[in-house]
Amino acid sequence: MTVASITDDRVFSEIERLCHTGLDSETLSPRVAERLGRAVPFDGYAVVTIDPLSGLATDFVFSEEMGSREDGRFFVENIYFEDDVLDYGWMARNRVQAMTLSEATGGRPERALRYREYNGPKGFGPGARAVLTVNGKPWGGLCLVRGKDVEDFSRREVDFLRRISPHLGAALQAATLRLESRCKPANTETVGILNLDHEGRMARYTATADRLLREIGAPGAERWNEDNLPIAVSAVVGALKRTLGPGQGSSEVPCLHVRGSSGRWLTLQASLTEPTDSGQAETVVVIAPAGPGEVALISTTAHGLSVREREVVELVLGGCSTRQISRSLYISESTVQGHLSHVFEKVGVKSRRELLKRLFLDNLSS
């Protein structure tokens, strides 16, 4: 056994343990990075958390060398939706757990927008990405970079990223589930609305929007403006611009889901108003606690249920009996019971009543 393989195994064990310590993403990321650097040296890193339903970024954690939260907002607004090289969604769909920028561009990293507009100007060269998935759903992404004069990431190092990526994905998923246990019903929240002008500047926002933004934004903001809005807002506005771009032709309203600090799920949607007297339309972002259907879908995804298990759960939530589920899905009643047993185990409940409460009622705001 080589010295490198011994180091890899030791670092892997340390990272695996960290992923089971119940840390949130902002605390977990630098601790993982500290250990990861011993097996896969790098000069900067970024960890992105992702809404597994929409695939949109909800937040970034940057190393000091890579930038700040303001840089993360710039990245989302100017690069995130335009750079299709090693897109995390593409990586998840094609089961590409990790890859170098060089391999993805055929040795021409300048083909990647993030290299031309972000990494390169900051003095970085070689890069590598890993998508952090659970059951094929992306919960986050990891980006590593090195200085321009440093050699590229090796095959062994990329293999190590593949090795740790499912554990990091599970850690991000678990962090989301832990927030669920802290969820407290809100008695006064309805829908928050904020308006951005045609140049992306804050025009106005409601008092409810202010309260909901504080659940997903950096603490301490006295008043919201275009420079301190949460990453999730920038992401959903960027998705709207992409939807309305040339050749897109989509009628869907961009939407993403993000956990608030209270533990409940919030839904963000972006759309355009009719043009004002000046001829310019405003962007409207609506923020609200997720509805019943969204909560159920998010919860089943978060708990890692298979497609068939989700189908069974949807029918259970609809009040169907075992026999009705059997007939609806064309499977035997014993198979239905088998699926339910697996669901109970994954969710941590013992009955249909508890399942309904855990997936459906506990996450709704009154």
N, C-alpha and C positions, 0 to 999 in steps of 0.2 A: 504494500500500500504506500502510495506516494505522500509526501508532505502536504501537497495541495489537496488530496482527497481526504486526508485526516482533518485538515483545517475546514474543508467544506462540510464534513459530517458534524464537526463540533459547532460550527456557525449555524447549520441547519437546525440542530437540536435546540440551540438557544432561541432562534427565531420562532420555531414551532411552539416552544414554551410561552414565549411572549404573546403569541396569537391566542393563547388560552387564558390570559390573565385578566380579561375583562376591560381592556383599555379602549378609550374612544380614539378615533382616527388621528386627532391632533396630538395626542400623547403617544400613541403607538408608532406613528410614522418616524419620528426622529430616533426612537429607541431601536426600531428595526434597522434603520439606516446605519446607525452606529455599528451594529454587528455585521450587517451585510457588507460594509466596506472592507472587512477583513478577508472576505472570500471573493468579492467582486469590487475592486477599487473603483472609485468614481470621484468626481470633483463637484458634483451637484446633483440634486434629486428633486423630483416633484411627485406627490401622490395626489391623485384626483379621486374623489368619491362620486359615484354615479348612481342615478336613479335607475334601477334595473328594468322598470317598465318602459320609460321613454328613451333610455340610453343617454340622457343629457347629464352633463357635469353639474353637481350640486355644490361642490366646494373644492379648493386646492390647499395643499400643504406644501410649501416650498422650503428648501434649504436656503440659508442666508445667501449662498452664492448664486442661486437660481433667481432670486427676486423676492418680492413682497406680495401682500394681498393685492396691492394696486397693480403689480405686474400680472397677477393672475387675472384680474379684471380686463386688462389690456389684451391678454392672451385670448380670453373668451370672446371679446368683442371684435378682435381683428384677425385672429388666426384659427381658432378652434373649429369653426364651421367651414373654413376654406381649405384646410390642410387634410387631404385624403390619404396621406402616406402613414401607414400603421395606425389608422383610426381604431380606437378601442372597440367600437361596435363591429367593425369589419373583422378584427382579430377574434372577438367572441364568436361571431357567426361562423368563421372558418376554422375555429379551434386552434388558432395560432397563439399559444400562450406567451411566447416571448420571441423577439427578433431584433437584430441590430438595424440601425438606420441605413448602414452601408448595404446590407443584404437586401433591404426593402427597395433601395433606389438603384441597385446595380452599380454600387460604388460611386454614385453621384449624389451626395447628401444635399447639394444645392437644389435638387428637385423638390425637396420638402420645404413648404412655406415656413414652418417653424424654425428651420435651420437658417433660412435667408433673413427672416425678420426678427428672430428672437435669440436662438442659441448662438448663431454665428456672431452677431454684434456684441454678445456678452462674453466672447472669447472661448466658446466651447466648440468642440469638434465632434468626435465619435459619440454616438448615442445608442441607447437600447431601450426597448419598451417591453413591459409585461402587462397583460390584462388579468385582472383579479376576478375570477368568476366562481360561481357556485351553481352546479347543474346547468351550465351554459349561459347563465345570466350574469352580465357584468355588474359588479358592485364597486369596482374601482380600477385604477390603472397606476402603474409605476413607471416613471421615466428617469433614466440615469444618463448623465453626460460626463464627458471627460474633456480636458483641455485640448486645444487644436494640435499640440505637438505630442500628444500621448497616443500610444497604439490603441487600435480598436479593441472592442470586447471580443474575447475568444469564444470558441465553441463551448468550452468547458464552463465559462462564465454564463453564457446564455442558457445552457442546460441547467445551471444552478437556479437561474431566475425562473425557469419553467418548474423546477422542483418546489420552490417556495410559493409560487403564485396562488395555488389553490388554498394554501393555509392563510395567506393574507386576505384572500377573498372571503374565506369563512370568518376571519376576524372582523372584517368590516360588516358582514352580514350579522354577526353576533352582536356587534355594537348597536346596530339598528334594533335588534330584538330586545336588547337590554333597556333601550330608551322606552320601548313599549310598556315595560313594567312600571315606568315612572309617569305614564300618561295620566293627566288629571283633566276631568271635564271642565270645559270653559262655559260660563253661564252668560257671558255678555258678548262674545265674539260672533259676528255674522260674516260679512264679506268686506274685505279691504280693497280699495281701488287707488292706484297711483297712475299719474299721467306724465309721460315724457314728451317733450316737444320734438320737432322733426330733426333736431340736431342731437337728440339723446339727453337733453338737459331736463332735470326735474322741474315739472311745471306745478304740480300740486299732488297732495295725497290726503286720504281721509284719516281720521283718528284711529279707526280700526286697522287700517293699513300700517300705521305706525306701530301699533301693538304687535301685529303679526310679523312685521319686518324684524322686530327685536327678538323674535323667536329663532330667526334663521340668520341674523346678521351679527357683525362684530359688536360686542357690548360697548356701551359708553357713548354711542352716537347721540349728540344732542338734537340734531336735525338731519334728515336724510337728504342727500343730494346725489348727483350722478357719479361722484367720486367715492362714495362710501356705501353704495348699495350692495347687498349680498350677491355673491357669485351666482346664486340660483336665479336672481332676477336678470342678470346679464345674459345668462344662458338661455332663458326662455325668450328674451327679446332678440337674441341672436338667431334663435330657431325661427322666429317670425320673419326676420329679414331673409333668411335662407328660403323659407317657404314661398315668399313673395318674389324671389329672385327670378331672373330670366330663365325660361324653359322649365320652371318647376311645376306650375299649374296645379298646386295642391289647394284644396278647400278646407283642410283640417286646421283647427286652431291649435297652435303649439301649446303643450301642457307638460308639466313635470311635477313630480311629487318629492317632497323633502321632509325629513323629520325635524320638527321644531324642538327647542330646548325643553319644552314641557313634556316631550315624548309623543305627542300626537302628530299625525301626518297632515301636512298642508299641501294644497294644490295650487299651482301658479299657472295662469293662462294669459297669453298675450294676443292682442288684436289691434287693428288700426281703427281710428275714428274716421268719420267723413271729413274731407278737407275743410279747414276753417276759412274765414273771409280772406286770409292771406294766401290761400291756396295750398297750405301745408297740413297734412294729417298728423295727429298725435298718436303715440303708442299708449295703449291702455293695458295695464297689468292688473289682473284680478287675483287676489289671494284669499283663500278660504280653507277652513278645515275640510279634509277629504270627505266625500259622501259615502254612504253605505256600500255601494257597489265597488267603489275605488278601494275602500278599506279592506273589503274581503279579498279583492284581487291582489292588492299589495301584500296582505298578510300571508296568503298562500304562497306567493312568490318568495317572500322573506323567509318562510320556514322551509323552503327547498322541496316543496311537494312536486311530484311528477305531473305530467299532463293529465294522465288518467286519474290520479289522486285529486287534482284540482276539479276535474269534472264531477267526481263523487261528492266533494265538499260543496260545490255549487248546488247540487241537488239536495244535499242535506240541509243547507241553508234555506232552500226553498220549501222545506217541510216534507220532502219525499221519504217514504218508508224504504226499507231494504228491498222489498219486492218491486216497488216502483222504480228504484234506481236500477235494479237488475234488468227490468224490461226496457227502460230508457236507453241503457248503454249496451244492451244485448250481451250481458255477462251473467254468470250464475250468482245466486245469492251468497254462496260461500266466498266467491271472488270479491264481492262487494264488502263482505265482512273483513276479508284479508286486507283490502285497501284501507278500510277504516282503522284497522289495528295499526297499520303503518303510519297513518295520519295522526292518530292519537299519540303514538310514540314520538313523532317528529315535533308535534306541537306541545307535548307535555301535558296532555289531559287524559281523562279516563272515560269520558262519556260524550254523547252528542251535545248534551246541554252545556257542558264545559267547553266543548269545541266552539259552539255558537257564541258563547260569552267571550272566549279568548280572541277569536278571529273577527268577530263582528261588533259586539256591544262594547267591549273594553276600549275600543279605539275611536268611538264616536263622541263628538262634543255635543253637549245638550244645548 
